[in-house]
Amino acid sequence: MGGGTILILVLSTLMEIEQHIAQGSNIIYFIPTSIIAVFVNTKQKLVNYKVGIIATIAGSISAGLGAKIASEVNSSNLRKYFGIFLGFIAVFEIKEYISKIKMHNKNKKEGRQ
């Protein structure tokens, strides 16, 4: 779960901002942050341009489709769908955490850390 997900959750739940506006605010926040991240990682020679170009194209298409779909859905339903999405992410994160704990315990038992 990334910071954008938490930002949307805080804006829509705690600050009671409409879901569409919370998601739009997240996108506005994300743009300069990602530009800085690309600049810093490029400077440190950590950018794989082939993967970056593919991710940029796929992300742009997905963002456009997501924005179109979100604009067609009423705010109440969008909030429910976002909650379901967060639920799926939570289950995935918990599974990953448990898997890492099991791997750590196994390595510890075998004398590897």
Buried (B, 14 or more C-beta within 10 A) or exposed (E): EEEBBEBBBEBBBEEEBBBBEBBBBBEEBBEEEEEEEEEEEEEEEEBEEEEEEEEEEEEEEEEEEEBEEBEEBEBEEBBEBBEEEBEEEEEEEEEEEEEEEEEEEEEEEEEEE
